[in-house]
Amino acid sequence: DHGTLDDSCFDAVWPNVTNCVSWYTTDDVRVCESNSVPPYYVPPYCPFGIGQGYCQSPTEGDSTDCAPFDGMTCPCEEGTDGCDTTTDV
């Protein structure tokens, strides 16, 4: 169940995700529901390190278990910070 948000807000796969947000008021409470995708461009980065996922700290469980990053891990790109260049051929 995604509350008031459409299922399509959670079914998209990176990089084809969009920001979804719904604001409403119930009694005296203002509620904001979101799919946690910001409404602006965010460059790729590895929040938990190379080889880890994008969802949560690996110390708190499976870091690859969340939409829209299900099963994805941060790659090691040779020559980037934290990923040495090799001479393998």
DRENDOBA-943322 format. One line per 4 residues: number of its first residue (from 0); their letters; for each residue x, y, z of C-alpha. Coordinates in nm, 4 decimals. Layout:
// DRENDOBA-943322
NUM = A = X/Y/Z; ...
END
This chain:
// DRENDOBA-943322
0 = DHGT = 0.0000/0.0000/0.0000; 0.1409/0.3373/-0.1027; -0.1157/0.5571/0.0698; -0.2383/0.8306/-0.1627
4 = LDDS = 0.0531/0.7933/-0.4051; 0.0070/0.6058/-0.7315; 0.1802/0.2682/-0.7663; 0.3770/0.4067/-1.0630
8 = CFDA = 0.5715/0.6254/-0.8162; 0.7316/0.3064/-0.6819; 0.7446/0.0831/-0.9910; 0.9912/0.2884/-1.1977
12 = VWPN = 1.3521/0.1712/-1.2271; 1.6514/0.4034/-1.2004; 1.7209/0.6315/-1.3880; 1.3569/0.6648/-1.5015
16 = VTNC = 1.2214/0.7684/-1.1609; 1.0215/1.0810/-1.0870; 0.9383/1.2767/-0.7763; 0.5959/1.1964/-0.6266
20 = VSWY = 0.4524/1.3829/-0.3303; 0.1077/1.4254/-0.1811; 0.0135/1.6815/0.0851; -0.3184/1.6621/0.2672
24 = TTDD = -0.4773/1.7417/0.6012; -0.6691/1.5029/0.8269; -0.8344/1.6646/1.1293; -0.5527/1.8792/1.2745
28 = VRVC = -0.2617/1.6946/1.1118; -0.0892/1.7948/0.7874; 0.0503/1.4857/0.6115; 0.3202/1.4578/0.3450
32 = ESNS = 0.3617/1.1289/0.1591; 0.6580/1.0889/-0.0754; 0.8563/0.8286/-0.2653; 1.1783/0.9968/-0.1378
36 = VPPY = 1.2937/1.0972/-0.4875; 1.3914/1.4665/-0.4873; 1.2387/1.7034/-0.7450; 1.5855/1.7988/-0.8739
40 = YVPP = 1.8845/1.6240/-1.0332; 2.1184/1.4428/-0.7953; 2.4478/1.3213/-0.9431; 2.5395/0.9566/-0.8845
44 = YCPF = 2.7226/0.8860/-0.5614; 2.7828/0.5917/-0.3271; 2.6327/0.6782/0.0127; 2.7551/0.3544/0.1748
48 = GIGQ = 3.0674/0.2818/-0.0297; 3.1699/0.0854/-0.3370; 2.9993/-0.2525/-0.3596; 2.7122/-0.1472/-0.1326
52 = GYCQ = 2.3570/-0.0484/-0.2234; 2.1811/0.2869/-0.2088; 1.8973/0.2137/0.0373; 2.0225/0.1996/0.3949
56 = SPTE = 2.3388/0.1385/0.5878; 2.4603/-0.2199/0.5449; 2.4840/-0.2352/0.9249; 2.1040/-0.1955/0.9369
60 = GDST = 2.0201/-0.4673/0.6841; 2.0235/-0.5219/0.3085; 2.1475/-0.1989/0.1496; 2.0001/-0.3017/-0.1885
64 = DCAP = 1.6431/-0.3738/-0.0756; 1.4353/-0.0707/-0.1818; 1.2640/0.0677/-0.4881; 1.3847/0.2125/-0.7213
68 = FDGM = 1.7336/0.0758/-0.6453; 1.6395/-0.2881/-0.5805; 1.9450/-0.5102/-0.6236; 2.1734/-0.2276/-0.7441
72 = TCPC = 2.5205/-0.1723/-0.5977; 2.7740/0.1069/-0.6382; 3.0206/0.0144/-0.9098; 3.3949/0.0511/-0.8939
76 = EEGT = 3.5058/0.2702/-1.1842; 3.8813/0.2617/-1.2348; 4.0565/0.5864/-1.1542; 3.7774/0.7301/-0.9398
80 = DGCD = 3.8139/0.8120/-0.5710; 3.8372/0.4871/-0.3772; 3.8830/0.2727/-0.6870; 4.2423/0.2388/-0.7979
84 = TTTD = 4.3512/0.2086/-1.1589; 4.4862/-0.1366/-1.2383; 4.7166/-0.2623/-1.5092; 4.5060/-0.5745/-1.5727
88 = V = 4.4650/-0.6524/-1.9405
END
